[in-house]
Amino acid sequence: MRAMTLRLNETEYERLRTLAFVEDRAVTEVIREAVQEYIQRKVSHEEFRTSLEEAMRENARLITELARY
């Protein structure tokens, strides 16, 4: 598992902490869940999938070019 720093303003932090407290959960657990929901929402959007496929094609092209050296 990777560690990271997340900067929230005071209001965001207090809201998050309160939600976690009410649900009897750790703040980090609530954040992980929010990240997972964000990822699921993103990958289901057609615009994102189109951009992802374009990036994959471009990376494949660049990798192919690098392999020629």
N, CA, C and O atoms as a Maestro MAE file, in Angstrom:
{
 s_m_m2io_version
 :::
 2.0.0
}

f_m_ct {
 s_m_title
 :::
 protein
 m_atom[276] {
  # First column is atom index #
  i_m_mmod_type
  r_m_x_coord
  r_m_y_coord
  r_m_z_coord
  i_m_residue_number
  s_m_chain_name
  s_m_pdb_residue_name
  s_m_pdb_atom_name
  i_m_atomic_number
  :::
  1 25 0.845 -1.174 0.000 1 A "MET " " N  " 7
  2 3 0.000 0.000 0.000 1 A "MET " " CA " 6
  3 2 0.888 1.233 0.000 1 A "MET " " C  " 6
  4 15 1.903 1.279 0.694 1 A "MET " " O  " 8
  5 25 0.504 2.215 -0.771 2 A "ARG " " N  " 7
  6 3 1.257 3.469 -0.854 2 A "ARG " " CA " 6
  7 2 0.677 4.511 0.087 2 A "ARG " " C  " 6
  8 15 -0.532 4.549 0.318 2 A "ARG " " O  " 8
  9 25 1.530 5.341 0.616 3 A "ALA " " N  " 7
  10 3 1.097 6.464 1.445 3 A "ALA " " CA " 6
  11 2 1.120 7.723 0.595 3 A "ALA " " C  " 6
  12 15 1.918 7.840 -0.335 3 A "ALA " " O  " 8
  13 25 0.250 8.654 0.915 4 A "MET " " N  " 7
  14 3 0.242 9.921 0.198 4 A "MET " " CA " 6
  15 2 -0.238 11.021 1.137 4 A "MET " " C  " 6
  16 15 -0.806 10.753 2.196 4 A "MET " " O  " 8
  17 25 0.001 12.249 0.731 5 A "THR " " N  " 7
  18 3 -0.450 13.394 1.502 5 A "THR " " CA " 6
  19 2 -1.672 13.985 0.821 5 A "THR " " C  " 6
  20 15 -1.686 14.173 -0.396 5 A "THR " " O  " 8
  21 25 -2.679 14.271 1.596 6 A "LEU " " N  " 7
  22 3 -3.896 14.880 1.086 6 A "LEU " " CA " 6
  23 2 -4.118 16.168 1.858 6 A "LEU " " C  " 6
  24 15 -4.178 16.163 3.088 6 A "LEU " " O  " 8
  25 25 -4.237 17.256 1.139 7 A "ARG " " N  " 7
  26 3 -4.456 18.542 1.797 7 A "ARG " " CA " 6
  27 2 -5.923 18.945 1.630 7 A "ARG " " C  " 6
  28 15 -6.428 19.051 0.513 7 A "ARG " " O  " 8
  29 25 -6.585 19.165 2.749 8 A "LEU " " N  " 7
  30 3 -7.975 19.602 2.771 8 A "LEU " " CA " 6
  31 2 -8.055 20.907 3.547 8 A "LEU " " C  " 6
  32 15 -7.274 21.150 4.467 8 A "LEU " " O  " 8
  33 25 -9.004 21.733 3.164 9 A "ASN " " N  " 7
  34 3 -9.186 22.920 4.005 9 A "ASN " " CA " 6
  35 2 -9.879 22.480 5.296 9 A "ASN " " C  " 6
  36 15 -10.332 21.341 5.404 9 A "ASN " " O  " 8
  37 25 -9.958 23.363 6.247 10 A "GLU " " N  " 7
  38 3 -10.470 23.019 7.573 10 A "GLU " " CA " 6
  39 2 -11.904 22.496 7.510 10 A "GLU " " C  " 6
  40 15 -12.242 21.532 8.197 10 A "GLU " " O  " 8
  41 25 -12.736 23.120 6.702 11 A "THR " " N  " 7
  42 3 -14.136 22.699 6.596 11 A "THR " " CA " 6
  43 2 -14.245 21.307 5.993 11 A "THR " " C  " 6
  44 15 -14.991 20.469 6.500 11 A "THR " " O  " 8
  45 25 -13.512 21.054 4.920 12 A "GLU " " N  " 7
  46 3 -13.532 19.726 4.303 12 A "GLU " " CA " 6
  47 2 -13.086 18.658 5.293 12 A "GLU " " C  " 6
  48 15 -13.703 17.599 5.411 12 A "GLU " " O  " 8
  49 25 -12.001 18.958 6.004 13 A "TYR " " N  " 7
  50 3 -11.486 17.997 6.979 13 A "TYR " " CA " 6
  51 2 -12.509 17.705 8.073 13 A "TYR " " C  " 6
  52 15 -12.744 16.545 8.410 13 A "TYR " " O  " 8
  53 25 -13.108 18.741 8.621 14 A "GLU " " N  " 7
  54 3 -14.073 18.546 9.708 14 A "GLU " " CA " 6
  55 2 -15.295 17.780 9.225 14 A "GLU " " C  " 6
  56 15 -15.816 16.935 9.954 14 A "GLU " " O  " 8
  57 25 -15.758 18.053 8.026 15 A "ARG " " N  " 7
  58 3 -16.897 17.305 7.479 15 A "ARG " " CA " 6
  59 2 -16.540 15.832 7.302 15 A "ARG " " C  " 6
  60 15 -17.313 14.945 7.667 15 A "ARG " " O  " 8
  61 25 -15.378 15.589 6.746 16 A "LEU " " N  " 7
  62 3 -14.924 14.216 6.537 16 A "LEU " " CA " 6
  63 2 -14.767 13.478 7.863 16 A "LEU " " C  " 6
  64 15 -15.211 12.339 8.008 16 A "LEU " " O  " 8
  65 25 -14.140 14.132 8.812 17 A "ARG " " N  " 7
  66 3 -13.936 13.534 10.136 17 A "ARG " " CA " 6
  67 2 -15.269 13.232 10.813 17 A "ARG " " C  " 6
  68 15 -15.427 12.192 11.452 17 A "ARG " " O  " 8
  69 25 -16.220 14.141 10.671 18 A "THR " " N  " 7
  70 3 -17.539 13.941 11.271 18 A "THR " " CA " 6
  71 2 -18.265 12.770 10.618 18 A "THR " " C  " 6
  72 15 -18.852 11.939 11.311 18 A "THR " " O  " 8
  73 25 -18.229 12.698 9.291 19 A "LEU " " N  " 7
  74 3 -18.853 11.566 8.602 19 A "LEU " " CA " 6
  75 2 -18.251 10.247 9.059 19 A "LEU " " C  " 6
  76 15 -18.973 9.289 9.334 19 A "LEU " " O  " 8
  77 25 -16.939 10.201 9.138 20 A "ALA " " N  " 7
  78 3 -16.263 8.980 9.567 20 A "ALA " " CA " 6
  79 2 -16.658 8.634 11.003 20 A "ALA " " C  " 6
  80 15 -16.905 7.469 11.317 20 A "ALA " " O  " 8
  81 25 -16.716 9.626 11.858 21 A "PHE " " N  " 7
  82 3 -17.087 9.397 13.252 21 A "PHE " " CA " 6
  83 2 -18.500 8.835 13.360 21 A "PHE " " C  " 6
  84 15 -18.735 7.863 14.078 21 A "PHE " " O  " 8
  85 25 -19.435 9.450 12.647 22 A "VAL " " N  " 7
  86 3 -20.834 9.010 12.701 22 A "VAL " " CA " 6
  87 2 -20.969 7.573 12.201 22 A "VAL " " C  " 6
  88 15 -21.785 6.810 12.719 22 A "VAL " " O  " 8
  89 25 -20.180 7.206 11.206 23 A "GLU " " N  " 7
  90 3 -20.227 5.846 10.660 23 A "GLU " " CA " 6
  91 2 -19.314 4.884 11.411 23 A "GLU " " C  " 6
  92 15 -19.245 3.702 11.075 23 A "GLU " " O  " 8
  93 25 -18.617 5.384 12.422 24 A "ASP " " N  " 7
  94 3 -17.675 4.589 13.212 24 A "ASP " " CA " 6
  95 2 -16.632 3.938 12.309 24 A "ASP " " C  " 6
  96 15 -16.372 2.738 12.384 24 A "ASP " " O  " 8
  97 25 -16.046 4.774 11.453 25 A "ARG " " N  " 7
  98 3 -15.029 4.317 10.502 25 A "ARG " " CA " 6
  99 2 -13.821 5.234 10.584 25 A "ARG " " C  " 6
  100 15 -13.910 6.364 11.065 25 A "ARG " " O  " 8
  101 25 -12.708 4.738 10.113 26 A "ALA " " N  " 7
  102 3 -11.498 5.560 10.034 26 A "ALA " " CA " 6
  103 2 -11.625 6.520 8.849 26 A "ALA " " C  " 6
  104 15 -12.221 6.185 7.825 26 A "ALA " " O  " 8
  105 25 -11.062 7.705 9.004 27 A "VAL " " N  " 7
  106 3 -11.074 8.690 7.925 27 A "VAL " " CA " 6
  107 2 -10.435 8.100 6.673 27 A "VAL " " C  " 6
  108 15 -10.945 8.296 5.570 27 A "VAL " " O  " 8
  109 25 -9.341 7.390 6.826 28 A "THR " " N  " 7
  110 3 -8.675 6.804 5.658 28 A "THR " " CA " 6
  111 2 -9.573 5.803 4.933 28 A "THR " " C  " 6
  112 15 -9.523 5.696 3.708 28 A "THR " " O  " 8
  113 25 -10.378 5.084 5.675 29 A "GLU " " N  " 7
  114 3 -11.306 4.131 5.065 29 A "GLU " " CA " 6
  115 2 -12.346 4.865 4.216 29 A "GLU " " C  " 6
  116 15 -12.680 4.427 3.115 29 A "GLU " " O  " 8
  117 25 -12.850 5.980 4.734 30 A "VAL " " N  " 7
  118 3 -13.831 6.779 3.998 30 A "VAL " " CA " 6
  119 2 -13.196 7.352 2.734 30 A "VAL " " C  " 6
  120 15 -13.824 7.373 1.675 30 A "VAL " " O  " 8
  121 25 -11.956 7.812 2.842 31 A "ILE " " N  " 7
  122 3 -11.254 8.363 1.675 31 A "ILE " " CA " 6
  123 2 -11.028 7.274 0.631 31 A "ILE " " C  " 6
  124 15 -11.248 7.510 -0.557 31 A "ILE " " O  " 8
  125 25 -10.596 6.095 1.047 32 A "ARG " " N  " 7
  126 3 -10.391 4.991 0.095 32 A "ARG " " CA " 6
  127 2 -11.686 4.660 -0.643 32 A "ARG " " C  " 6
  128 15 -11.681 4.443 -1.855 32 A "ARG " " O  " 8
  129 25 -12.780 4.623 0.089 33 A "GLU " " N  " 7
  130 3 -14.069 4.334 -0.534 33 A "GLU " " CA " 6
  131 2 -14.426 5.412 -1.564 33 A "GLU " " C  " 6
  132 15 -14.913 5.105 -2.652 33 A "GLU " " O  " 8
  133 25 -14.182 6.665 -1.211 34 A "ALA " " N  " 7
  134 3 -14.479 7.771 -2.131 34 A "ALA " " CA " 6
  135 2 -13.629 7.671 -3.391 34 A "ALA " " C  " 6
  136 15 -14.116 7.931 -4.492 34 A "ALA " " O  " 8
  137 25 -12.372 7.299 -3.238 35 A "VAL " " N  " 7
  138 3 -11.487 7.144 -4.399 35 A "VAL " " CA " 6
  139 2 -11.990 6.008 -5.287 35 A "VAL " " C  " 6
  140 15 -12.027 6.151 -6.509 35 A "VAL " " O  " 8
  141 25 -12.371 4.900 -4.694 36 A "GLN " " N  " 7
  142 3 -12.893 3.774 -5.475 36 A "GLN " " CA " 6
  143 2 -14.161 4.167 -6.235 36 A "GLN " " C  " 6
  144 15 -14.322 3.807 -7.401 36 A "GLN " " O  " 8
  145 25 -15.049 4.894 -5.585 37 A "GLU " " N  " 7
  146 3 -16.273 5.346 -6.248 37 A "GLU " " CA " 6
  147 2 -15.945 6.291 -7.404 37 A "GLU " " C  " 6
  148 15 -16.567 6.221 -8.463 37 A "GLU " " O  " 8
  149 25 -14.973 7.168 -7.198 38 A "TYR " " N  " 7
  150 3 -14.550 8.095 -8.255 38 A "TYR " " CA " 6
  151 2 -14.009 7.324 -9.455 38 A "TYR " " C  " 6
  152 15 -14.361 7.616 -10.598 38 A "TYR " " O  " 8
  153 25 -13.156 6.345 -9.192 39 A "ILE " " N  " 7
  154 3 -12.579 5.540 -10.277 39 A "ILE " " CA " 6
  155 2 -13.682 4.819 -11.038 39 A "ILE " " C  " 6
  156 15 -13.698 4.839 -12.269 39 A "ILE " " O  " 8
  157 25 -14.592 4.191 -10.333 40 A "GLN " " N  " 7
  158 3 -15.690 3.477 -10.988 40 A "GLN " " CA " 6
  159 2 -16.538 4.417 -11.840 40 A "GLN " " C  " 6
  160 15 -16.934 4.061 -12.950 40 A "GLN " " O  " 8
  161 25 -16.815 5.602 -11.331 41 A "ARG " " N  " 7
  162 3 -17.607 6.584 -12.072 41 A "ARG " " CA " 6
  163 2 -16.871 7.031 -13.335 41 A "ARG " " C  " 6
  164 15 -17.475 7.152 -14.401 41 A "ARG " " O  " 8
  165 25 -15.575 7.273 -13.211 42 A "LYS " " N  " 7
  166 3 -14.781 7.742 -14.351 42 A "LYS " " CA " 6
  167 2 -14.711 6.699 -15.453 42 A "LYS " " C  " 6
  168 15 -14.962 7.009 -16.618 42 A "LYS " " O  " 8
  169 25 -14.372 5.468 -15.098 43 A "VAL " " N  " 7
  170 3 -14.171 4.448 -16.128 43 A "VAL " " CA " 6
  171 2 -15.456 4.090 -16.842 43 A "VAL " " C  " 6
  172 15 -15.414 3.462 -17.900 43 A "VAL " " O  " 8
  173 25 -16.593 4.469 -16.294 44 A "SER " " N  " 7
  174 3 -17.853 4.163 -16.959 44 A "SER " " CA " 6
  175 2 -18.303 5.270 -17.916 44 A "SER " " C  " 6
  176 15 -19.260 5.077 -18.666 44 A "SER " " O  " 8
  177 25 -17.633 6.424 -17.905 45 A "HIS " " N  " 7
  178 3 -17.991 7.520 -18.808 45 A "HIS " " CA " 6
  179 2 -17.358 7.311 -20.179 45 A "HIS " " C  " 6
  180 15 -16.164 7.035 -20.288 45 A "HIS " " O  " 8
  181 25 -18.155 7.442 -21.197 46 A "GLU " " N  " 7
  182 3 -17.692 7.213 -22.567 46 A "GLU " " CA " 6
  183 2 -16.557 8.163 -22.960 46 A "GLU " " C  " 6
  184 15 -15.604 7.747 -23.619 46 A "GLU " " O  " 8
  185 25 -16.650 9.430 -22.563 47 A "GLU " " N  " 7
  186 3 -15.603 10.403 -22.899 47 A "GLU " " CA " 6
  187 2 -14.264 9.979 -22.305 47 A "GLU " " C  " 6
  188 15 -13.234 10.068 -22.975 47 A "GLU " " O  " 8
  189 25 -14.268 9.521 -21.062 48 A "PHE " " N  " 7
  190 3 -13.036 9.061 -20.432 48 A "PHE " " CA " 6
  191 2 -12.496 7.833 -21.148 48 A "PHE " " C  " 6
  192 15 -11.294 7.737 -21.396 48 A "PHE " " O  " 8
  193 25 -13.377 6.889 -21.483 49 A "ARG " " N  " 7
  194 3 -12.942 5.648 -22.163 49 A "ARG " " CA " 6
  195 2 -12.318 5.979 -23.512 49 A "ARG " " C  " 6
  196 15 -11.334 5.355 -23.906 49 A "ARG " " O  " 8
  197 25 -12.880 6.953 -24.223 50 A "THR " " N  " 7
  198 3 -12.314 7.373 -25.505 50 A "THR " " CA " 6
  199 2 -10.918 7.957 -25.296 50 A "THR " " C  " 6
  200 15 -9.990 7.624 -26.034 50 A "THR " " O  " 8
  201 25 -10.765 8.814 -24.306 51 A "SER " " N  " 7
  202 3 -9.456 9.403 -24.006 51 A "SER " " CA " 6
  203 2 -8.454 8.334 -23.593 51 A "SER " " C  " 6
  204 15 -7.290 8.384 -23.990 51 A "SER " " O  " 8
  205 25 -8.900 7.371 -22.798 52 A "LEU " " N  " 7
  206 3 -8.036 6.284 -22.361 52 A "LEU " " CA " 6
  207 2 -7.547 5.468 -23.547 52 A "LEU " " C  " 6
  208 15 -6.364 5.138 -23.630 52 A "LEU " " O  " 8
  209 25 -8.445 5.143 -24.459 53 A "GLU " " N  " 7
  210 3 -8.059 4.369 -25.642 53 A "GLU " " CA " 6
  211 2 -7.069 5.145 -26.513 53 A "GLU " " C  " 6
  212 15 -6.134 4.557 -27.058 53 A "GLU " " O  " 8
  213 25 -7.264 6.452 -26.647 54 A "GLU " " N  " 7
  214 3 -6.326 7.285 -27.405 54 A "GLU " " CA " 6
  215 2 -4.950 7.274 -26.744 54 A "GLU " " C  " 6
  216 15 -3.931 7.143 -27.421 54 A "GLU " " O  " 8
  217 25 -4.928 7.410 -25.427 55 A "ALA " " N  " 7
  218 3 -3.655 7.403 -24.701 55 A "ALA " " CA " 6
  219 2 -2.958 6.054 -24.837 55 A "ALA " " C  " 6
  220 15 -1.735 5.999 -24.963 55 A "ALA " " O  " 8
  221 25 -3.723 4.970 -24.813 56 A "MET " " N  " 7
  222 3 -3.140 3.636 -24.965 56 A "MET " " CA " 6
  223 2 -2.523 3.467 -26.355 56 A "MET " " C  " 6
  224 15 -1.431 2.917 -26.492 56 A "MET " " O  " 8
  225 25 -3.227 3.942 -27.383 57 A "ARG " " N  " 7
  226 3 -2.683 3.859 -28.744 57 A "ARG " " CA " 6
  227 2 -1.400 4.680 -28.873 57 A "ARG " " C  " 6
  228 15 -0.419 4.231 -29.466 57 A "ARG " " O  " 8
  229 25 -1.423 5.892 -28.308 58 A "GLU " " N  " 7
  230 3 -0.249 6.757 -28.386 58 A "GLU " " CA " 6
  231 2 0.931 6.139 -27.642 58 A "GLU " " C  " 6
  232 15 2.056 6.159 -28.141 58 A "GLU " " O  " 8
  233 25 0.684 5.592 -26.455 59 A "ASN " " N  " 7
  234 3 1.764 4.957 -25.700 59 A "ASN " " CA " 6
  235 2 2.304 3.740 -26.431 59 A "ASN " " C  " 6
  236 15 3.512 3.503 -26.422 59 A "ASN " " O  " 8
  237 25 1.432 2.965 -27.066 60 A "ALA " " N  " 7
  238 3 1.885 1.795 -27.823 60 A "ALA " " CA " 6
  239 2 2.782 2.240 -28.980 60 A "ALA " " C  " 6
  240 15 3.796 1.606 -29.273 60 A "ALA " " O  " 8
  241 25 2.393 3.337 -29.631 61 A "ARG " " N  " 7
  242 3 3.203 3.853 -30.731 61 A "ARG " " CA " 6
  243 2 4.567 4.309 -30.227 61 A "ARG " " C  " 6
  244 15 5.588 4.002 -30.842 61 A "ARG " " O  " 8
  245 25 4.594 5.028 -29.131 62 A "LEU " " N  " 7
  246 3 5.867 5.509 -28.575 62 A "LEU " " CA " 6
  247 2 6.756 4.359 -28.117 62 A "LEU " " C  " 6
  248 15 7.971 4.396 -28.312 62 A "LEU " " O  " 8
  249 25 6.162 3.352 -27.516 63 A "ILE " " N  " 7
  250 3 6.936 2.183 -27.076 63 A "ILE " " CA " 6
  251 2 7.536 1.457 -28.274 63 A "ILE " " C  " 6
  252 15 8.691 1.032 -28.238 63 A "ILE " " O  " 8
  253 25 6.752 1.319 -29.324 64 A "THR " " N  " 7
  254 3 7.239 0.687 -30.549 64 A "THR " " CA " 6
  255 2 8.426 1.456 -31.125 64 A "THR " " C  " 6
  256 15 9.427 0.864 -31.528 64 A "THR " " O  " 8
  257 25 8.300 2.776 -31.157 65 A "GLU " " N  " 7
  258 3 9.390 3.615 -31.660 65 A "GLU " " CA " 6
  259 2 10.648 3.474 -30.792 65 A "GLU " " C  " 6
  260 15 11.756 3.373 -31.319 65 A "GLU " " O  " 8
  261 25 10.482 3.467 -29.485 66 A "LEU " " N  " 7
  262 3 11.639 3.314 -28.582 66 A "LEU " " CA " 6
  263 2 12.308 1.959 -28.744 66 A "LEU " " C  " 6
  264 15 13.528 1.854 -28.627 66 A "LEU " " O  " 8
  265 25 11.537 0.940 -29.007 67 A "ALA " " N  " 7
  266 3 12.080 -0.414 -29.160 67 A "ALA " " CA " 6
  267 2 12.967 -0.532 -30.393 67 A "ALA " " C  " 6
  268 15 13.774 -1.457 -30.486 67 A "ALA " " O  " 8
  269 25 12.830 0.377 -31.327 68 A "ARG " " N  " 7
  270 3 13.648 0.355 -32.551 68 A "ARG " " CA " 6
  271 2 15.080 0.796 -32.317 68 A "ARG " " C  " 6
  272 15 15.956 0.521 -33.137 68 A "ARG " " O  " 8
  273 25 15.332 1.479 -31.205 69 A "TYR " " N  " 7
  274 3 16.685 1.972 -30.932 69 A "TYR " " CA " 6
  275 2 17.594 0.885 -30.443 69 A "TYR " " C  " 6
  276 15 18.767 1.138 -30.169 69 A "TYR " " O  " 8
  :::
 }
 m_bond[275] {
  # First column is bond index #
  i_m_from
  i_m_to
  i_m_order
  :::
  1 1 2 1
  2 2 3 1
  3 3 4 2
  4 3 5 1
  5 5 6 1
  6 6 7 1
  7 7 8 2
  8 7 9 1
  9 9 10 1
  10 10 11 1
  11 11 12 2
  12 11 13 1
  13 13 14 1
  14 14 15 1
  15 15 16 2
  16 15 17 1
  17 17 18 1
  18 18 19 1
  19 19 20 2
  20 19 21 1
  21 21 22 1
  22 22 23 1
  23 23 24 2
  24 23 25 1
  25 25 26 1
  26 26 27 1
  27 27 28 2
  28 27 29 1
  29 29 30 1
  30 30 31 1
  31 31 32 2
  32 31 33 1
  33 33 34 1
  34 34 35 1
  35 35 36 2
  36 35 37 1
  37 37 38 1
  38 38 39 1
  39 39 40 2
  40 39 41 1
  41 41 42 1
  42 42 43 1
  43 43 44 2
  44 43 45 1
  45 45 46 1
  46 46 47 1
  47 47 48 2
  48 47 49 1
  49 49 50 1
  50 50 51 1
  51 51 52 2
  52 51 53 1
  53 53 54 1
  54 54 55 1
  55 55 56 2
  56 55 57 1
  57 57 58 1
  58 58 59 1
  59 59 60 2
  60 59 61 1
  61 61 62 1
  62 62 63 1
  63 63 64 2
  64 63 65 1
  65 65 66 1
  66 66 67 1
  67 67 68 2
  68 67 69 1
  69 69 70 1
  70 70 71 1
  71 71 72 2
  72 71 73 1
  73 73 74 1
  74 74 75 1
  75 75 76 2
  76 75 77 1
  77 77 78 1
  78 78 79 1
  79 79 80 2
  80 79 81 1
  81 81 82 1
  82 82 83 1
  83 83 84 2
  84 83 85 1
  85 85 86 1
  86 86 87 1
  87 87 88 2
  88 87 89 1
  89 89 90 1
  90 90 91 1
  91 91 92 2
  92 91 93 1
  93 93 94 1
  94 94 95 1
  95 95 96 2
  96 95 97 1
  97 97 98 1
  98 98 99 1
  99 99 100 2
  100 99 101 1
  101 101 102 1
  102 102 103 1
  103 103 104 2
  104 103 105 1
  105 105 106 1
  106 106 107 1
  107 107 108 2
  108 107 109 1
  109 109 110 1
  110 110 111 1
  111 111 112 2
  112 111 113 1
  113 113 114 1
  114 114 115 1
  115 115 116 2
  116 115 117 1
  117 117 118 1
  118 118 119 1
  119 119 120 2
  120 119 121 1
  121 121 122 1
  122 122 123 1
  123 123 124 2
  124 123 125 1
  125 125 126 1
  126 126 127 1
  127 127 128 2
  128 127 129 1
  129 129 130 1
  130 130 131 1
  131 131 132 2
  132 131 133 1
  133 133 134 1
  134 134 135 1
  135 135 136 2
  136 135 137 1
  137 137 138 1
  138 138 139 1
  139 139 140 2
  140 139 141 1
  141 141 142 1
  142 142 143 1
  143 143 144 2
  144 143 145 1
  145 145 146 1
  146 146 147 1
  147 147 148 2
  148 147 149 1
  149 149 150 1
  150 150 151 1
  151 151 152 2
  152 151 153 1
  153 153 154 1
  154 154 155 1
  155 155 156 2
  156 155 157 1
  157 157 158 1
  158 158 159 1
  159 159 160 2
  160 159 161 1
  161 161 162 1
  162 162 163 1
  163 163 164 2
  164 163 165 1
  165 165 166 1
  166 166 167 1
  167 167 168 2
  168 167 169 1
  169 169 170 1
  170 170 171 1
  171 171 172 2
  172 171 173 1
  173 173 174 1
  174 174 175 1
  175 175 176 2
  176 175 177 1
  177 177 178 1
  178 178 179 1
  179 179 180 2
  180 179 181 1
  181 181 182 1
  182 182 183 1
  183 183 184 2
  184 183 185 1
  185 185 186 1
  186 186 187 1
  187 187 188 2
  188 187 189 1
  189 189 190 1
  190 190 191 1
  191 191 192 2
  192 191 193 1
  193 193 194 1
  194 194 195 1
  195 195 196 2
  196 195 197 1
  197 197 198 1
  198 198 199 1
  199 199 200 2
  200 199 201 1
  201 201 202 1
  202 202 203 1
  203 203 204 2
  204 203 205 1
  205 205 206 1
  206 206 207 1
  207 207 208 2
  208 207 209 1
  209 209 210 1
  210 210 211 1
  211 211 212 2
  212 211 213 1
  213 213 214 1
  214 214 215 1
  215 215 216 2
  216 215 217 1
  217 217 218 1
  218 218 219 1
  219 219 220 2
  220 219 221 1
  221 221 222 1
  222 222 223 1
  223 223 224 2
  224 223 225 1
  225 225 226 1
  226 226 227 1
  227 227 228 2
  228 227 229 1
  229 229 230 1
  230 230 231 1
  231 231 232 2
  232 231 233 1
  233 233 234 1
  234 234 235 1
  235 235 236 2
  236 235 237 1
  237 237 238 1
  238 238 239 1
  239 239 240 2
  240 239 241 1
  241 241 242 1
  242 242 243 1
  243 243 244 2
  244 243 245 1
  245 245 246 1
  246 246 247 1
  247 247 248 2
  248 247 249 1
  249 249 250 1
  250 250 251 1
  251 251 252 2
  252 251 253 1
  253 253 254 1
  254 254 255 1
  255 255 256 2
  256 255 257 1
  257 257 258 1
  258 258 259 1
  259 259 260 2
  260 259 261 1
  261 261 262 1
  262 262 263 1
  263 263 264 2
  264 263 265 1
  265 265 266 1
  266 266 267 1
  267 267 268 2
  268 267 269 1
  269 269 270 1
  270 270 271 1
  271 271 272 2
  272 271 273 1
  273 273 274 1
  274 274 275 1
  275 275 276 2
  :::
 }
}
